[in-house]
Amino acid sequence: MTPTENTTTRNTNTTNTTTAAESSHKAVLRSSLGVLTTATATHGTGRDGDIPLPRLPGFVESAFSPLAYEAARQCLAERPGERSRTAVALASTAGDTTTADLASRRMVSGRVHNPLLFMQATPNSVLGYLSREFGITGQMFSLSTLDDPLTELLSMADLLLEDPEVDRVLAVGVELGGSERLAAVYEELADGRGHPAPALPASAGLAAAVLLGRPGNGTPVSIRSAEAYDTDIPVGADAAGATRPPGDIQSLFDLAAAHQRLLQEGGSHLLVTGSRAPAFLLTADPEAKTDARNETETHAHQ
């Protein structure tokens, strides 16, 4: 992931050395955040709701950029807000691995390099595309992490919202399907910890986005750090105990599902990312819930 204009890369593979056990003893978020809206987009997974890939000028072959764009677009369409005061953070463990695979195969076969297959810049390129399409002029970051992407993105949003010139943070996570090359990459990254490659078809992809702001002012749902949840599920495993690959974005999908349920039903929801790992409490604002639901329904019928 290479920095481009108005975009900064933060590689948490090398900078984040805190273990899950250590992180369980401190709050990830210094204050509550407001969840303005959430969105998901999947392609080629066989799940209900899979979509055809949107066509983006300059992006070829891979599902990475189209899915990141679609999840972000849904959030920004539902809650347009002030784009000049919106920051963006995009998280993915290994970036656009589909493009990396394709570029490598072309090179090994002796074919002429295609300049569009520049996988190192894909995350920043799609951020630049979002910036142009939606007039976003706030800070933009590409994150790479082996830890839970939701935790990393919420932590980044918490930090960015300390800036009085930032009112909202659009947090996006992307995960692509596996290949033999990607499986080798994950094995190397996991450093013998037994994490598998993504259990998705090679051409499949997932993306989820959450638009965050400061709590209050009609924010329908808030999220704050909670005590680490002590279960028998190993760190990095899902609710069924199956080991998750590094950077698995299921927790972002869990957040989106909980957010939608709280808009309809109210109450609160404890979002657990793993045993003795960071957990988060989502709470619906009864006064803002009805207005937010009506706003969502209005946009859905436009």
C-alpha positions, -999 to 999 in steps of 0.1 A, spaced: 0 0 0 18 31 -12 8 66 0 -6 90 -26 -16 126 -23 -39 133 6 -35 97 17 -14 82 45 -6 46 51 -4 31 86 10 -4 86 -2 -21 118 16 -53 110 48 -37 122 36 -10 146 10 -29 166 28 -53 189 1 -53 217 -11 -89 224 -48 -97 228 -42 -104 265 -26 -70 270 -53 -51 250 -81 -67 271 -69 -47 301 -74 -13 285 -103 4 267 -99 6 229 -121 37 227 -114 67 249 -150 79 245 -182 67 229 -187 70 191 -219 75 172 -229 50 146 -246 70 119 -251 42 94 -237 9 82 -235 -10 49 -222 -43 35 -215 -56 0 -206 -91 -11 -198 -107 -45 -193 -143 -56 -197 -158 -21 -229 -177 -26 -245 -157 2 -279 -141 -1 -274 -105 -13 -244 -110 -35 -242 -82 -61 -227 -78 -95 -195 -58 -93 -200 -20 -100 -180 -8 -129 -153 17 -118 -131 35 -144 -95 24 -142 -101 -7 -119 -100 -41 -136 -104 -78 -126 -105 -75 -88 -135 -72 -65 -115 -51 -41 -122 -16 -53 -158 -21 -65 -168 -36 -32 -151 -10 -12 -167 17 -33 -202 1 -30 -201 -2 8 -189 34 11 -214 47 -14 -243 32 5 -232 50 37 -226 83 20 -259 82 1 -279 75 33 -261 101 54 -245 127 30 -233 151 57 -205 176 53 -180 159 30 -152 184 37 -154 173 74 -153 136 67 -123 113 71 -119 78 56 -100 47 69 -98 16 48 -86 -17 64 -74 -49 46 -48 -74 57 -30 -79 24 -47 -54 1 -57 -63 -34 -44 -98 -36 -64 -106 -67 -45 -80 -87 -12 -91 -71 -19 -127 -82 -27 -116 -118 3 -93 -121 26 -121 -109 12 -146 -133 16 -122 -162 52 -115 -152 61 -152 -148 46 -160 -182 66 -132 -198 36 -111 -208 38 -73 -210 30 -56 -177 -4 -39 -176 0 -6 -157 -35 -10 -143 -23 -40 -124 -5 -19 -98 -17 -37 -67 4 -17 -42 -16 14 -49 -51 -1 -52 -63 8 -16 -51 44 -20 -65 46 -55 -100 37 -45 -98 62 -17 -88 88 -42 -117 78 -64 -141 81 -34 -126 115 -27 -133 127 -62 -168 112 -65 -181 124 -32 -160 156 -26 -144 142 5 -114 163 15 -107 150 50 -78 128 59 -76 93 43 -58 62 56 -50 27 44 -46 2 72 -30 -33 72 -35 -54 102 -35 -90 114 -57 -80 143 -94 -76 142 -101 -49 116 -132 -36 135 -110 -28 165 -84 -11 144 -110 10 125 -128 21 156 -95 30 173 -86 51 142 -120 68 142 -117 76 179 -83 92 172 -95 111 141 -125 125 159 -102 142 183 -96 167 155 -122 195 157 -121 198 119 -134 162 115 -171 154 123 -174 120 107 -152 90 99 -161 65 72 -145 31 81 -143 4 55 -130 -32 56 -124 -54 26 -116 -91 24 -109 -111 -8 -112 -148 -16 -82 -171 -14 -58 -186 -38 -26 -208 -34 -5 -176 -34 -27 -159 -9 -27 -190 13 11 -189 14 9 -152 23 -14 -158 52 7 -187 64 37 -164 64 18 -135 81 3 -158 107 38 -169 118 28 -204 128 -3 -194 147 -25 -216 126 -47 -190 110 -61 -201 76 -65 -182 44 -100 -167 38 -125 -194 32 -139 -177 1 -138 -186 -36 -108 -170 -53 -130 -145 -72 -152 -136 -42 -150 -106 -19 -166 -89 11 -168 -53 21 -184 -36 50 -185 1 60 -196 21 91 -200 59 92 -190 71 126 -194 105 144 -195 119 179 -225 107 200 -255 128 205 -271 153 180 -296 127 168 -271 98 164 -293 67 165 -268 43 180 -237 47 200 -208 23 205 -182 23 234 -156 -1 247 -168 -28 270 -150 -53 293 -133 -81 274 -157 -110 272 -143 -142 288 -154 -172 267 -139 -206 257 -136 -193 221 -100 -188 212 -87 -154 201 -92 -151 164 -121 -176 163 -158 -171 154 -188 -179 176 -187 -216 165 -150 -218 175 -137 -220 140 -104 -202 136 -106 -170 116 -80 -158 91 -60 -128 100 -79 -96 92 -113 -114 89 -139 -87 86 -168 -107 101 -169 -84 131 -178 -55 107 -207 -76 94 -217 -83 130 -217 -46 137 -238 -38 107 -264 -65 117 -265 -53 153 -269 -17 142 -299 -26 119 -315 -46 147 -311 -18 173 -327 7 149 -357 -15 147 -359 -28 183 -339 -5 205 -320 -18 235 -283 -27 235 -260 -53 221 -226 -66 232 -203 -72 202 -176 -97 210 -145 -99 188 -129 -129 206 -121 -144 240 -103 -119 262 -102 -96 232 -117 -61 228 -155 -60 231 -179 -32 223 -214 -22 236 -238 -8 211 -268 12 226 -298 26 207 -309 62 215 -347 59 220 -353 95 209 -332 92 177 -342 56 168 -375 64 151 -362 94 131 -332 73 119 -355 45 108 -378 68 89 -348 84 72 -335 50 62 -369 40 48 -371 74 29 -337 68 12 -347 32 4 -377 44 -16 -361 72 -35 
